[in-house]
Amino acid sequence: MHTYLDFEKPIAELEGKVQELRLLAQEDPSVSISDEVAKLEQKAAQLLQDAYSSLTPWQKLQVARHPRRPHFVDYVERLIEDFTPLAGDRLFGEDAAIMGGVGRFRGRSVMVIGHEKGSDTQTRMKHNFGMAKPEGYRKAVRLMKLAERFGLPVITLVDTAGAYPGIGGEERGQAEAIARSTDCCLGLGVPLIAVIIGEGGSGGAVALATGNRVLMLEHSVYSVISPEGAASILWRSGDKAQDAATAMKITAQNLHQLGVIDRVLPEPVGGAHRERAQMIKETGDAIEEELRGLERLDGNTLRRLRREKFLAMGRVGVL
């Protein structure tokens, strides 16, 4: 069953009518509905096309948070062969909000690390909605260093509203863990490709997204704080979240123009959640293309280019 977003209500009504007509035809095969169904489907497809060709930043945020949007486990299942998950930070414990492991991506051994939000109530609780605690970032550091030791390219899949904000995380050094993960990304001597597949929230995202190449799905978002959080700070009201989303330039198109990300990956009409297999395959194609361009570079060059890339952000010249 498809989950519709608020702005998709007209589409939901038309697709609902199509389903009603098909059920009617099943009950009474003598009823001819093909012409009416074709007209409704064409109209629904046009509405979908129109809606997704002009999404506002707030609507893109809704799409990025869609419960059916492909998550880390979906990408791993379709893109990574012989995936072997690795757990624990060797300091405190395991954090299921960040998953990682080794496997084979289209003929090459890789390390894959990413946030997992979960797809239903049980798995969302297990993975803490993709909000990692310090041990999650320390696990990521452990796996990145392991990848460097064995010369494995690193692929990160980012999808989090932000790092876990609870007392336990602060007690165990959340800020320090995020900083060390970001620093580890910068210092890796192997290629690091990051893909923002859903939400890229705050330092919780940057800790895995400081890569040689940063890709972003068309309707994903990437920001220093959630629009709701920004609205509560700036206007003392969550009612201004839509205004904050627009002002913060959180969309892939904005960020590509600003030079924060390197490439925008087009999504199927209606978003990644409508054509999950297609989106995952096309993301894999983009990762493979980017890896081919980085694999010939030595460790020192990879480190230098990565640092120069991030140091250049926000520079507008010398006064």
C-alpha positions as a Markdown table, in Angstrom:
| # | Residue | x | y | z |
|---|---|---|---|---|
| 1 | Met | 0.0 | 0.0 | 0.0 |
| 2 | His | 1.4 | 3.4 | -1.0 |
| 3 | Thr | 1.9 | 6.1 | 1.6 |
| 4 | Tyr | 0.9 | 9.5 | 0.2 |
| 5 | Leu | 2.4 | 12.8 | 1.3 |
| 6 | Asp | 0.2 | 15.9 | 2.0 |
| 7 | Phe | 0.8 | 17.5 | -1.4 |
| 8 | Glu | 0.0 | 14.2 | -3.1 |
| 9 | Lys | -3.7 | 14.1 | -2.1 |
| 10 | Pro | -5.0 | 14.9 | -5.6 |
| 11 | Ile | -2.9 | 12.1 | -7.0 |
| 12 | Ala | -4.1 | 9.8 | -4.2 |
| 13 | Glu | -7.7 | 10.4 | -5.1 |
| 14 | Leu | -7.2 | 9.6 | -8.7 |
| 15 | Glu | -5.2 | 6.4 | -8.0 |
| 16 | Gly | -7.8 | 5.4 | -5.5 |
| 17 | Lys | -10.5 | 5.7 | -8.2 |
| 18 | Val | -8.4 | 3.5 | -10.5 |
| 19 | Gln | -8.2 | 0.8 | -7.8 |
| 20 | Glu | -12.0 | 1.1 | -7.2 |
| 21 | Leu | -12.7 | 0.6 | -10.9 |
| 22 | Arg | -10.3 | -2.4 | -11.0 |
| 23 | Leu | -12.1 | -4.0 | -8.0 |
| 24 | Leu | -15.4 | -3.4 | -9.7 |
| 25 | Ala | -14.2 | -5.1 | -12.9 |
| 26 | Gln | -13.0 | -8.1 | -10.8 |
| 27 | Glu | -16.4 | -8.5 | -9.3 |
| 28 | Asp | -18.2 | -8.0 | -12.6 |
| 29 | Pro | -16.1 | -9.0 | -15.6 |
| 30 | Ser | -18.8 | -7.7 | -18.0 |
| 31 | Val | -18.1 | -4.1 | -17.0 |
| 32 | Ser | -15.7 | -2.4 | -19.4 |
| 33 | Ile | -13.4 | 0.0 | -17.6 |
| 34 | Ser | -10.2 | 0.1 | -19.8 |
| 35 | Asp | -10.9 | 3.5 | -21.3 |
| 36 | Glu | -11.8 | 5.1 | -18.0 |
| 37 | Val | -8.8 | 3.6 | -16.2 |
| 38 | Ala | -6.5 | 4.7 | -19.0 |
| 39 | Lys | -7.8 | 8.3 | -18.7 |
| 40 | Leu | -7.5 | 8.4 | -15.0 |
| 41 | Glu | -4.0 | 6.9 | -15.0 |
| 42 | Gln | -2.9 | 9.4 | -17.6 |
| 43 | Lys | -4.3 | 12.3 | -15.5 |
| 44 | Ala | -2.6 | 10.9 | -12.3 |
| 45 | Ala | 0.7 | 10.5 | -14.1 |
| 46 | Gln | 0.5 | 14.1 | -15.3 |
| 47 | Leu | -0.4 | 15.4 | -11.8 |
| 48 | Leu | 2.6 | 13.4 | -10.4 |
| 49 | Gln | 4.9 | 14.9 | -13.1 |
| 50 | Asp | 3.7 | 18.4 | -12.4 |
| 51 | Ala | 4.0 | 18.1 | -8.6 |
| 52 | Tyr | 7.5 | 16.7 | -8.6 |
| 53 | Ser | 8.8 | 19.1 | -11.2 |
| 54 | Ser | 8.2 | 22.1 | -8.8 |
| 55 | Leu | 8.6 | 20.8 | -5.3 |
| 56 | Thr | 9.3 | 23.4 | -2.6 |
| 57 | Pro | 12.2 | 22.8 | -0.1 |
| 58 | Trp | 9.7 | 21.8 | 2.5 |
| 59 | Gln | 8.0 | 19.3 | 0.2 |
| 60 | Lys | 11.5 | 17.9 | -0.7 |
| 61 | Leu | 12.1 | 17.4 | 3.0 |
| 62 | Gln | 8.8 | 15.4 | 3.2 |
| 63 | Val | 10.0 | 13.2 | 0.3 |
| 64 | Ala | 13.4 | 12.7 | 1.9 |
| 65 | Arg | 11.6 | 11.4 | 5.0 |
| 66 | His | 9.2 | 9.2 | 3.2 |
| 67 | Pro | 8.9 | 5.9 | 5.1 |
| 68 | Arg | 9.2 | 3.9 | 1.9 |
| 69 | Arg | 12.4 | 5.6 | 0.6 |
| 70 | Pro | 15.2 | 3.1 | 0.2 |
| 71 | His | 17.4 | 2.9 | 3.2 |
| 72 | Phe | 21.0 | 1.6 | 3.8 |
| 73 | Val | 19.9 | -2.1 | 4.0 |
| 74 | Asp | 18.1 | -1.8 | 0.7 |
| 75 | Tyr | 21.2 | -0.4 | -1.1 |
| 76 | Val | 23.4 | -3.1 | 0.5 |
| 77 | Glu | 21.0 | -5.9 | -0.5 |
| 78 | Arg | 21.0 | -4.8 | -4.2 |
| 79 | Leu | 24.5 | -3.4 | -4.7 |
| 80 | Ile | 26.8 | -5.3 | -2.4 |
| 81 | Glu | 27.7 | -9.0 | -2.8 |
| 82 | Asp | 28.9 | -11.1 | 0.1 |
| 83 | Phe | 28.3 | -8.3 | 2.6 |
| 84 | Thr | 29.8 | -9.1 | 6.0 |
| 85 | Pro | 28.5 | -6.7 | 8.7 |
| 86 | Leu | 31.0 | -5.6 | 11.3 |
| 87 | Ala | 29.9 | -4.4 | 14.8 |
| 88 | Gly | 31.1 | -2.6 | 17.8 |
| 89 | Asp | 33.5 | 0.3 | 18.4 |
| 90 | Arg | 35.9 | -1.7 | 20.7 |
| 91 | Leu | 35.4 | 0.9 | 23.4 |
| 92 | Phe | 31.8 | 0.9 | 24.6 |
| 93 | Gly | 29.4 | -1.2 | 22.5 |
| 94 | Glu | 27.4 | -1.5 | 19.3 |
| 95 | Asp | 25.2 | 1.2 | 17.8 |
| 96 | Ala | 22.7 | 0.0 | 15.3 |
| 97 | Ala | 22.0 | 3.5 | 13.9 |
| 98 | Ile | 25.2 | 3.2 | 11.9 |
| 99 | Met | 25.8 | 0.0 | 10.0 |
| 100 | Gly | 28.9 | -1.1 | 8.1 |
| 101 | Gly | 30.9 | -3.9 | 6.7 |
| 102 | Val | 32.9 | -5.3 | 3.8 |
| 103 | Gly | 31.6 | -6.7 | 0.6 |
| 104 | Arg | 32.0 | -6.7 | -3.2 |
| 105 | Phe | 30.7 | -3.8 | -5.3 |
| 106 | Arg | 30.6 | -4.7 | -9.0 |
| 107 | Gly | 33.8 | -6.7 | -8.8 |
| 108 | Arg | 35.8 | -4.7 | -6.3 |
| 109 | Ser | 36.1 | -5.1 | -2.5 |
| 110 | Val | 34.8 | -2.1 | -0.6 |
| 111 | Met | 33.9 | -0.9 | 2.9 |
| 112 | Val | 30.3 | 0.3 | 3.1 |
| 113 | Ile | 29.1 | 2.4 | 6.1 |
| 114 | Gly | 25.9 | 4.3 | 6.6 |
| 115 | His | 22.9 | 5.3 | 8.7 |
| 116 | Glu | 19.9 | 3.0 | 8.9 |
| 117 | Lys | 16.6 | 4.5 | 10.0 |
| 118 | Gly | 14.5 | 1.3 | 10.0 |
| 119 | Ser | 11.3 | 0.6 | 8.0 |
| 120 | Asp | 8.7 | -0.2 | 10.6 |
| 121 | Thr | 8.1 | 0.5 | 14.3 |
| 122 | Gln | 10.3 | -2.4 | 15.5 |
| 123 | Thr | 13.3 | -1.7 | 13.2 |
| 124 | Arg | 13.0 | 2.1 | 13.8 |
| 125 | Met | 13.3 | 1.5 | 17.5 |
| 126 | Lys | 16.2 | -1.0 | 17.0 |
| 127 | His | 18.1 | 1.5 | 14.8 |
| 128 | Asn | 17.1 | 4.6 | 16.9 |
| 129 | Phe | 15.6 | 6.2 | 13.8 |
| 130 | Gly | 19.1 | 6.6 | 12.3 |
| 131 | Met | 20.4 | 8.9 | 15.1 |
| 132 | Ala | 23.8 | 7.5 | 16.1 |
| 133 | Lys | 25.4 | 7.7 | 19.5 |
| 134 | Pro | 29.1 | 8.2 | 20.0 |
| 135 | Glu | 29.8 | 4.5 | 19.7 |
| 136 | Gly | 28.3 | 4.6 | 16.2 |
| 137 | Tyr | 30.8 | 7.2 | 15.0 |
| 138 | Arg | 33.6 | 5.5 | 16.8 |
| 139 | Lys | 32.6 | 2.3 | 15.0 |
| 140 | Ala | 32.7 | 4.2 | 11.7 |
| 141 | Val | 36.2 | 5.4 | 12.5 |
| 142 | Arg | 37.3 | 1.8 | 13.2 |
| 143 | Leu | 35.9 | 0.6 | 9.9 |
| 144 | Met | 37.4 | 3.4 | 7.9 |
| 145 | Lys | 40.8 | 2.7 | 9.4 |
| 146 | Leu | 40.4 | -1.0 | 8.6 |
| 147 | Ala | 39.5 | -0.1 | 5.0 |
| 148 | Glu | 42.6 | 2.0 | 4.7 |
| 149 | Arg | 44.8 | -0.8 | 6.1 |
| 150 | Phe | 43.6 | -3.1 | 3.4 |
| 151 | Gly | 43.3 | -0.6 | 0.6 |
| 152 | Leu | 39.5 | -0.7 | 0.3 |
| 153 | Pro | 37.5 | 2.2 | -1.1 |
| 154 | Val | 34.9 | 3.5 | 1.3 |
| 155 | Ile | 31.3 | 4.1 | 0.3 |
| 156 | Thr | 29.1 | 6.0 | 2.8 |
| 157 | Leu | 25.3 | 6.2 | 2.6 |
| 158 | Val | 24.0 | 9.1 | 4.7 |
| 159 | Asp | 20.4 | 9.3 | 6.0 |
| 160 | Thr | 19.9 | 10.8 | 9.4 |
| 161 | Ala | 18.1 | 13.7 | 11.0 |
| 162 | Gly | 21.2 | 14.2 | 13.2 |
| 163 | Ala | 23.2 | 12.6 | 15.9 |
| 164 | Tyr | 21.4 | 11.3 | 19.0 |
| 165 | Pro | 20.8 | 14.3 | 21.3 |
| 166 | Gly | 20.3 | 12.5 | 24.5 |
| 167 | Ile | 22.2 | 12.8 | 27.8 |
| 168 | Gly | 23.9 | 9.4 | 27.3 |
| 169 | Gly | 25.4 | 10.5 | 24.1 |
| 170 | Glu | 26.8 | 13.7 | 25.6 |
| 171 | Glu | 28.2 | 11.8 | 28.6 |
| 172 | Arg | 30.1 | 9.5 | 26.2 |
| 173 | Gly | 31.5 | 12.4 | 24.1 |
| 174 | Gln | 29.2 | 12.9 | 21.2 |
| 175 | Ala | 30.9 | 16.0 | 19.8 |
| 176 | Glu | 34.4 | 14.5 | 20.1 |
| 177 | Ala | 33.2 | 11.3 | 18.4 |
| 178 | Ile | 31.7 | 13.3 | 15.5 |
| 179 | Ala | 34.8 | 15.4 | 15.2 |
| 180 | Arg | 37.1 | 12.4 | 15.1 |
| 181 | Ser | 35.0 | 10.7 | 12.5 |
| 182 | Thr | 35.1 | 13.8 | 10.3 |
| 183 | Asp | 38.9 | 14.1 | 10.8 |
| 184 | Cys | 39.2 | 10.4 | 9.9 |
| 185 | Cys | 37.3 | 11.0 | 6.6 |
| 186 | Leu | 39.6 | 13.8 | 5.7 |
| 187 | Gly | 42.8 | 11.8 | 6.4 |
| 188 | Leu | 41.9 | 8.6 | 4.6 |
| 189 | Gly | 44.4 | 7.4 | 2.0 |
| 190 | Val | 41.7 | 5.5 | 0.0 |
| 191 | Pro | 38.8 | 6.9 | -2.1 |
| 192 | Leu | 35.8 | 8.0 | -0.1 |
| 193 | Ile | 32.5 | 8.5 | -1.9 |
| 194 | Ala | 29.5 | 9.7 | 0.1 |
| 195 | Val | 25.9 | 9.7 | -1.0 |
| 196 | Ile | 23.1 | 11.6 | 0.7 |
| 197 | Ile | 20.2 | 9.2 | 0.1 |
| 198 | Gly | 17.6 | 10.8 | 2.4 |
| 199 | Glu | 18.3 | 13.3 | 5.2 |
| 200 | Gly | 21.7 | 14.8 | 5.8 |
| 201 | Gly | 21.3 | 16.3 | 9.2 |
| 202 | Ser | 24.0 | 18.3 | 11.0 |
| 203 | Gly | 27.3 | 16.9 | 12.2 |
| 204 | Gly | 25.7 | 13.5 | 12.3 |
| 205 | Ala | 25.8 | 13.6 | 8.5 |
| 206 | Val | 29.1 | 15.4 | 8.0 |
| 207 | Ala | 30.8 | 12.8 | 10.1 |
| 208 | Leu | 30.3 | 10.3 | 7.3 |
| 209 | Ala | 30.0 | 12.7 | 4.3 |
| 210 | Thr | 33.4 | 14.3 | 4.2 |
| 211 | Gly | 34.4 | 12.5 | 1.0 |
| 212 | Asn | 36.3 | 13.0 | -2.2 |
| 213 | Arg | 33.0 | 13.0 | -4.0 |
| 214 | Val | 29.7 | 13.9 | -2.3 |
| 215 | Leu | 26.6 | 12.8 | -4.3 |
| 216 | Met | 23.0 | 13.6 | -3.4 |
| 217 | Leu | 19.7 | 12.2 | -4.6 |
| 218 | Glu | 17.5 | 14.8 | -6.3 |
| 219 | His | 14.9 | 15.1 | -3.5 |
| 220 | Ser | 17.3 | 14.5 | -0.6 |
| 221 | Val | 18.1 | 17.3 | 1.8 |
| 222 | Tyr | 21.4 | 18.3 | 3.6 |
| 223 | Ser | 21.6 | 21.0 | 6.3 |
| 224 | Val | 23.3 | 22.1 | 9.5 |
| 225 | Ile | 20.1 | 21.7 | 11.5 |
| 226 | Ser | 16.6 | 20.5 | 10.7 |
| 227 | Pro | 14.1 | 23.3 | 9.6 |
| 228 | Glu | 12.0 | 22.6 | 12.6 |
| 229 | Gly | 15.1 | 23.1 | 14.9 |
| 230 | Ala | 16.1 | 26.3 | 13.1 |
| 231 | Ala | 12.5 | 27.7 | 13.4 |
| 232 | Ser | 12.4 | 26.9 | 17.1 |
| 233 | Ile | 15.7 | 28.8 | 17.6 |
| 234 | Leu | 15.1 | 31.8 | 15.3 |
| 235 | Trp | 11.4 | 32.3 | 15.7 |
| 236 | Arg | 10.6 | 30.4 | 18.8 |
| 237 | Ser | 7.9 | 28.6 | 16.9 |
| 238 | Gly | 7.7 | 25.4 | 14.8 |
| 239 | Asp | 5.2 | 27.1 | 12.6 |
| 240 | Lys | 8.0 | 28.7 | 10.7 |
| 241 | Ala | 9.7 | 25.5 | 9.6 |
| 242 | Gln | 8.6 | 25.9 | 6.0 |
| 243 | Asp | 10.2 | 29.3 | 5.9 |
| 244 | Ala | 13.3 | 28.0 | 7.5 |
| 245 | Ala | 13.5 | 25.2 | 4.9 |
| 246 | Thr | 13.5 | 27.7 | 2.1 |
| 247 | Ala | 16.0 | 30.1 | 3.7 |
| 248 | Met | 18.5 | 27.4 | 4.6 |
| 249 | Lys | 19.1 | 26.2 | 1.0 |
| 250 | Ile | 18.8 | 22.6 | 2.0 |
| 251 | Thr | 18.0 | 21.1 | -1.4 |
| 252 | Ala | 20.4 | 19.2 | -3.7 |
| 253 | Gln | 20.0 | 21.9 | -6.4 |
| 254 | Asn | 20.9 | 24.7 | -4.0 |
| 255 | Leu | 23.9 | 22.8 | -2.5 |
| 256 | His | 25.2 | 21.8 | -6.0 |
| 257 | Gln | 25.1 | 25.5 | -7.0 |
| 258 | Leu | 26.9 | 26.5 | -3.8 |
| 259 | Gly | 29.6 | 23.9 | -4.4 |
| 260 | Val | 28.8 | 21.9 | -1.2 |
| 261 | Ile | 28.1 | 18.7 | -3.2 |
| 262 | Asp | 29.5 | 17.4 | -6.4 |
| 263 | Arg | 26.6 | 15.8 | -8.2 |
| 264 | Val | 22.8 | 15.5 | -8.1 |
| 265 | Leu | 21.4 | 12.1 | -9.0 |
| 266 | Pro | 17.9 | 12.3 | -10.7 |
| 267 | Glu | 15.1 | 10.4 | -9.0 |
| 268 | Pro | 12.2 | 8.6 | -10.8 |
| 269 | Val | 9.1 | 10.7 | -11.2 |
| 270 | Gly | 7.3 | 10.5 | -7.8 |
| 271 | Gly | 10.5 | 10.1 | -5.9 |
| 272 | Ala | 12.9 | 7.2 | -5.0 |
| 273 | His | 10.2 | 5.4 | -3.0 |
| 274 | Arg | 8.1 | 4.8 | -6.1 |
| 275 | Glu | 10.8 | 3.1 | -8.1 |
| 276 | Arg | 13.2 | 1.7 | -5.5 |
| 277 | Ala | 15.1 | -0.8 | -7.6 |
| 278 | Gln | 15.6 | 1.8 | -10.4 |
| 279 | Met | 16.9 | 4.4 | -7.9 |
| 280 | Ile | 19.3 | 1.9 | -6.3 |
| 281 | Lys | 20.7 | 0.8 | -9.6 |
| 282 | Glu | 21.3 | 4.3 | -10.9 |
| 283 | Thr | 22.9 | 5.2 | -7.6 |
| 284 | Gly | 25.2 | 2.2 | -8.0 |
| 285 | Asp | 26.0 | 3.4 | -11.6 |
| 286 | Ala | 27.0 | 6.8 | -10.3 |
| 287 | Ile | 29.2 | 5.4 | -7.5 |
| 288 | Glu | 31.0 | 3.1 | -9.9 |
| 289 | Glu | 31.7 | 6.0 | -12.3 |
| 290 | Glu | 33.1 | 8.1 | -9.5 |
| 291 | Leu | 35.2 | 5.2 | -8.2 |
| 292 | Arg | 36.8 | 4.7 | -11.6 |
| 293 | Gly | 38.0 | 8.3 | -11.5 |
| 294 | Leu | 39.5 | 8.0 | -8.0 |
| 295 | Glu | 41.1 | 4.6 | -8.0 |
| 296 | Arg | 44.1 | 5.7 | -10.0 |
| 297 | Leu | 45.1 | 8.4 | -7.5 |
| 298 | Asp | 47.6 | 7.7 | -4.7 |
| 299 | Gly | 46.8 | 8.2 | -1.0 |
| 300 | Asn | 48.5 | 11.6 | -0.7 |
| 301 | Thr | 46.7 | 13.0 | -3.7 |
| 302 | Leu | 43.3 | 11.7 | -2.3 |
| 303 | Arg | 44.0 | 13.4 | 1.0 |
| 304 | Arg | 45.1 | 16.7 | -0.6 |
| 305 | Leu | 42.2 | 16.9 | -2.9 |
| 306 | Arg | 39.7 | 16.1 | -0.2 |
| 307 | Arg | 41.1 | 18.7 | 2.2 |
| 308 | Glu | 41.2 | 21.4 | -0.6 |
| 309 | Lys | 37.7 | 20.6 | -1.5 |
| 310 | Phe | 36.3 | 21.3 | 2.0 |
| 311 | Leu | 38.6 | 24.2 | 2.7 |
| 312 | Ala | 37.4 | 25.9 | -0.4 |
| 313 | Met | 33.7 | 25.9 | 0.7 |
| 314 | Gly | 32.4 | 29.3 | 1.6 |
| 315 | Arg | 35.5 | 31.2 | 0.2 |
| 316 | Val | 34.5 | 34.2 | -1.8 |
| 317 | Gly | 37.9 | 35.8 | -2.4 |
| 318 | Val | 40.3 | 38.0 | -0.5 |
| 319 | Leu | 39.1 | 41.5 | 0.4 |
